[in-house]
């Protein structure tokens, strides 16, 4: 179903004509793979916690075992999830020759698992870990060190012995600056940005669509619900990403 502005057929023509396309995705895309949103993941034993009790550096330093355990549970659930039709449609479009970048707020790695090659993960990736004190990725420090098989909560950094932490952006932390810079360059260079499954409220990531629009790109929102970007978008396609994107990206004939 279309909202204000262009319909599916017109947006499909824009996709085919785009020299550089950015697909900017959020939690709505992951939800279609059965992955709960951040706050919805606070169920069961975790329901009594506020997210900021579990997703800050201070919380981790105060109780690293508890925070590590919560992320381990989420990581296990995400590992069982599968890329959905939206992830697969984006990857197929890229394989078909489209010049596109995926910019995502999601931390589940499903875009890469679906086959997308250029994925800019603004909020990190829950399937990775890094040293709390800055040594970096444990697998690059010691390729033989398998932190996933280490029963300690959390495992120690193989270089300095400090705790490993999830490689995600916590409250109060900056986005990874190299990834953000690449996403900003992609936004400035694209002629079409699809904003899919995100309310576009969390900054600085939410500024990327406006950056693209100010540089002359068309913005198209794909979302079952209203978003703050609807008023400035060239097109709004109402519906779930897994239903809209395969139709939008289908080949003629």
TIPASE-768601 format. One record per residue (C-alpha): residue number from 0; x, y, z. Coordinates in pm, 1 decimal, m for minus. Each point is the difference from the previous one (the first is absolute). Layout:
REM TIPASE-768601
FIRO  seq         u         v         w
FIRO  NUM         X         Y         Z
...
END
This chain:
REM TIPASE-768601
FIRO  seq         u         v         w
FIRO    0       0.0       0.0       0.0
FIRO    1     129.2     344.6     m87.4
FIRO    2      m7.9     306.7     217.3
FIRO    3      64.8     358.9    m105.2
FIRO    4     191.7      60.3    m320.2
FIRO    5     114.2    m270.6    m239.0
FIRO    6    m149.5    m348.1     m34.1
FIRO    7     184.3    m332.5     m19.8
FIRO    8      35.0      11.3    m378.6
FIRO    9     156.2     345.8       8.4
FIRO   10     238.2     m86.5     283.2
FIRO   11      96.3    m318.0    m186.1
FIRO   12      98.9     216.8    m295.7
FIRO   13     208.1     219.6     231.4
FIRO   14     178.9    m308.5     135.3
FIRO   15      85.5    m116.9    m351.7
FIRO   16     124.3     343.6    m100.4
FIRO   17     203.8      65.3     316.0
FIRO   18     373.6      32.4     m53.3
FIRO   19      65.7     m36.9     373.1
FIRO   20    m257.9    m137.9     239.9
FIRO   21       5.5      m7.1     380.5
FIRO   22    m231.4    m232.1     192.6
FIRO   23     m22.3     125.4     358.3
FIRO   24    m155.6    m262.9     229.2
FIRO   25    m120.5     m14.7     355.7
FIRO   26    m161.5    m227.6     257.4
FIRO   27    m312.9     m61.1    m205.9
FIRO   28     202.6    m206.2    m247.7
FIRO   29     148.5    m217.5     276.0
FIRO   30    m341.0     m41.7     162.3
FIRO   31    m117.7    m186.7    m309.6
FIRO   32     264.7    m263.7      77.9
FIRO   33    m143.1     m38.3     350.2
FIRO   34     264.6     211.2     171.5
FIRO   35    m156.3     213.6     273.5
FIRO   36      83.4     365.7      21.9
FIRO   37     246.4     105.1     267.5
FIRO   38    m262.1      81.9     260.7
FIRO   39    m219.8    m298.2     m91.5
FIRO   40     299.0    m225.9      74.4
FIRO   41     m32.7      90.2     369.1
FIRO   42    m233.1    m287.3      81.7
FIRO   43       2.3    m287.2     246.5
FIRO   44     279.3      31.7     253.3
FIRO   45     104.6     330.8    m155.6
FIRO   46    m339.1     171.7      19.6
FIRO   47      89.8     177.9     325.6
FIRO   48     292.1     182.7    m162.8
FIRO   49       4.4     333.7    m174.4
FIRO   50     201.1     m18.7    m324.5
FIRO   51     250.3     245.8     141.8
FIRO   52      72.3    m246.2     281.4
FIRO   53     132.4    m242.6    m260.8
FIRO   54     124.6     206.5    m293.2
FIRO   55     257.1     242.6     135.1
FIRO   56     369.8     m28.1      68.8
FIRO   57     m64.8      88.5     364.2
FIRO   58    m250.2    m287.5      32.9
FIRO   59     247.7    m241.4    m156.6
FIRO   60     284.1     108.0     226.8
FIRO   61    m228.0     m29.9     303.6
FIRO   62    m126.7    m348.5     m87.3
FIRO   63     175.1    m140.4    m306.0
FIRO   64    m130.1    m355.8      45.1
FIRO   65    m364.5     108.5       8.1
FIRO   66      28.0     225.4    m305.5
FIRO   67     202.2    m257.8    m192.3
FIRO   68    m263.9    m265.9      78.9
FIRO   69    m281.1     217.3    m135.8
FIRO   70     186.3      66.3    m322.9
FIRO   71      89.7    m370.0     m27.2
FIRO   72    m369.8     m88.6      17.0
FIRO   73     m83.4     256.0    m267.3
FIRO   74     290.6    m119.6    m214.8
FIRO   75    m125.0    m359.2      18.8
FIRO   76    m351.4     105.0    m101.6
FIRO   77     131.3     206.6    m290.6
FIRO   78     218.2    m289.3    m116.9
FIRO   79    m317.5    m206.6     m40.0
FIRO   80    m171.4     269.9    m208.1
FIRO   81      14.7      m4.5    m378.9
FIRO   82      14.7     282.5    m255.3
FIRO   83    m349.6      82.4    m122.7
FIRO   84    m137.3      97.9    m338.3
FIRO   85     112.4     361.7      42.2
FIRO   86     361.4     m96.3      73.6
FIRO   87       0.2    m241.8    m293.9
FIRO   88    m152.7     253.1    m240.8
FIRO   89     265.2     260.8      83.4
FIRO   90     281.8    m252.3     m46.6
FIRO   91    m149.0    m121.2    m328.7
FIRO   92     m22.3     355.0    m132.8
FIRO   93     369.6      48.5      75.5
FIRO   94      90.8    m331.7    m165.5
FIRO   95    m194.7     118.0    m303.8
FIRO   96     241.9     288.1     m45.5
FIRO   97    m154.7     287.0     195.1
FIRO   98     248.8     237.1     161.2
FIRO   99    m133.5      10.9     350.1
FIRO  100     106.5      28.5     360.4
FIRO  101    m195.1    m135.2     293.5
FIRO  102       9.4     227.0     303.9
FIRO  103    m158.6    m165.2     301.4
FIRO  104     m80.9      77.1     360.4
FIRO  105     m40.9    m374.0      62.3
FIRO  106     263.2    m202.2     185.3
FIRO  107     m99.8    m350.1    m114.2
FIRO  108     218.1     m45.4    m309.0
FIRO  109    m291.6    m131.0    m207.6
FIRO  110      73.4     222.8    m300.4
FIRO  111     344.6    m157.3     m38.2
FIRO  112    m141.6    m349.0      56.1
FIRO  113    m246.6      65.6    m282.2
FIRO  114     290.8      84.1    m230.2
FIRO  115      26.4     379.8       7.6
FIRO  116     364.4      97.5     m45.8
FIRO  117      13.8     366.7     102.8
FIRO  118    m173.7      24.1     338.2
FIRO  119      69.9     295.0     228.4
FIRO  120    m101.0     m98.0     354.2
FIRO  121     m53.7     326.9     184.4
FIRO  122     m69.5    m160.6     336.5
FIRO  123     249.6    m286.3     m21.0
FIRO  124     m62.3    m373.5     m12.4
FIRO  125    m106.3    m218.6     291.7
FIRO  126     174.1    m301.2    m154.1
FIRO  127     339.3     166.4      56.9
FIRO  128     192.8      83.9     317.0
FIRO  129     279.9     241.8      75.8
FIRO  130     227.3      88.2     288.3
FIRO  131    m155.2     234.1     255.2
FIRO  132     328.9     190.3      30.0
FIRO  133      56.3      46.7    m371.6
FIRO  134     227.1    m282.4    m116.9
FIRO  135    m253.1     m73.2    m271.3
FIRO  136    m144.0    m313.5    m159.4
FIRO  137     119.3    m311.4     189.6
FIRO  138       4.3    m211.6    m315.8
FIRO  139     244.8     242.0    m162.5
FIRO  140     214.7       2.0     312.1
FIRO  141      12.0    m380.4      12.6
FIRO  142    m163.1    m197.3    m280.9
FIRO  143       7.7    m316.1     214.4
FIRO  144    m196.1     159.8     284.1
FIRO  145    m367.7    m102.0     m15.4
FIRO  146    m182.1     233.0     236.2
FIRO  147    m337.4    m153.0     m94.1
FIRO  148     105.7    m334.0     146.8
FIRO  149     146.9     153.8     315.3
FIRO  150    m234.9     m67.1     296.3
FIRO  151     121.3     302.5     196.8
FIRO  152    m248.2     288.1      30.4
FIRO  153     149.7     201.1    m156.8
FIRO  154     309.0    m157.0    m158.4
FIRO  155     325.5     194.7      36.3
FIRO  156     177.3     186.9    m276.8
FIRO  157     279.8    m224.5    m131.1
FIRO  158     241.7     295.6       2.9
FIRO  159     m58.0     185.4     325.5
FIRO  160    m237.0    m218.4     202.5
FIRO  161    m267.7     269.5      31.5
FIRO  162    m360.3    m112.1     m53.2
FIRO  163    m134.4     m35.8    m350.8
FIRO  164    m318.6     194.4     m69.4
FIRO  165    m262.0     m24.0    m275.2
FIRO  166     102.1     199.2    m307.6
FIRO  167    m312.2     214.8       8.8
FIRO  168     m64.3     367.0      69.8
FIRO  169    m120.1      54.4     354.9
FIRO  170    m190.3     297.5     139.4
FIRO  171     230.9     297.6      30.2
FIRO  172     247.6    m128.4    m259.8
FIRO  173      81.5     147.1    m338.9
FIRO  174     m73.6    m193.0    m314.7
FIRO  175     311.7    m153.2    m158.0
FIRO  176     135.7     306.9    m173.7
FIRO  177     144.8    m176.0    m303.3
FIRO  178    m331.2    m175.1     m68.2
FIRO  179    m198.7     321.0      51.8
FIRO  180     231.8     188.6    m236.4
FIRO  181     m45.9    m265.9    m268.2
FIRO  182    m377.0      12.1      47.4
FIRO  183       2.1     378.6     m32.5
FIRO  184     203.2     m22.3    m321.3
FIRO  185    m244.9    m256.1    m137.0
FIRO  186    m292.3     228.1      90.2
FIRO  187     162.7     297.9    m172.4
FIRO  188      75.5    m196.0    m316.6
FIRO  189    m324.9    m191.4     m46.8
FIRO  190    m284.6     112.3    m221.2
FIRO  191    m257.5    m220.3     176.8
FIRO  192     m28.7    m105.6     363.6
FIRO  193    m253.7    m254.4     118.7
FIRO  194     m71.7      39.0     372.6
FIRO  195    m135.6    m338.6     105.2
FIRO  196    m144.5    m112.8     331.2
FIRO  197     129.8     288.0     209.9
FIRO  198    m172.5     290.5     169.6
FIRO  199     309.6     210.7     m75.8
FIRO  200      m0.9     151.0     349.0
FIRO  201     336.9    m108.0     143.4
FIRO  202     278.4     246.2     m77.0
FIRO  203     254.3      29.0    m148.7
FIRO  204    m113.0    m287.5    m223.4
FIRO  205    m335.1     169.4     m55.9
FIRO  206     177.1     293.6    m164.9
FIRO  207     115.4    m209.9    m296.3
FIRO  208    m324.5      22.8    m200.4
FIRO  209      m9.1     378.0      33.7
FIRO  210     366.4      15.4    m101.5
FIRO  211     m85.4    m194.7    m315.4
FIRO  212    m304.5     214.2     m71.3
FIRO  213     194.9     323.6      39.3
FIRO  214     256.1    m137.3    m247.7
FIRO  215    m276.6     m55.4    m255.9
FIRO  216     m99.1    m362.7      52.6
FIRO  217    m356.7    m127.2       2.3
FIRO  218    m112.2    m151.1     330.1
FIRO  219    m249.5    m287.5       4.9
FIRO  220    m141.8    m131.4     328.4
FIRO  221    m101.7    m366.1      26.8
FIRO  222    m184.4     m52.5     326.8
FIRO  223    m339.6    m125.5     116.9
FIRO  224     m23.5     298.3     236.8
FIRO  225      36.4     374.8     m33.8
FIRO  226     350.0     143.2      48.1
FIRO  227     138.9     352.1      42.2
FIRO  228     152.0     m28.3    m348.6
FIRO  229    m332.0     m50.8    m178.1
FIRO  230     m53.8     373.5     m43.2
FIRO  231     324.2      48.8    m195.8
FIRO  232      11.9    m332.5    m185.6
FIRO  233     m53.3     m20.8    m374.8
FIRO  234    m195.7    m318.9      62.7
FIRO  235    m140.9    m195.6     293.8
FIRO  236     m74.6    m369.9     m43.1
FIRO  237    m211.9    m137.4     283.2
FIRO  238      68.0    m360.7      84.5
FIRO  239     248.6    m244.2     145.7
FIRO  240     345.1      m1.4    m156.0
FIRO  241     m22.5    m369.8     m81.7
FIRO  242    m306.9      63.4    m213.0
FIRO  243      94.2     333.3    m157.5
FIRO  244     367.0     m44.9     m93.3
FIRO  245     m32.1    m318.7    m208.9
FIRO  246    m277.3     168.9    m199.8
FIRO  247     199.9     319.8     m28.7
FIRO  248     315.2    m173.0    m121.2
FIRO  249    m157.9    m254.6    m235.1
FIRO  250     135.8      m9.0    m352.4
FIRO  251    m221.5     107.9    m289.4
FIRO  252    m170.7    m269.4    m202.2
END
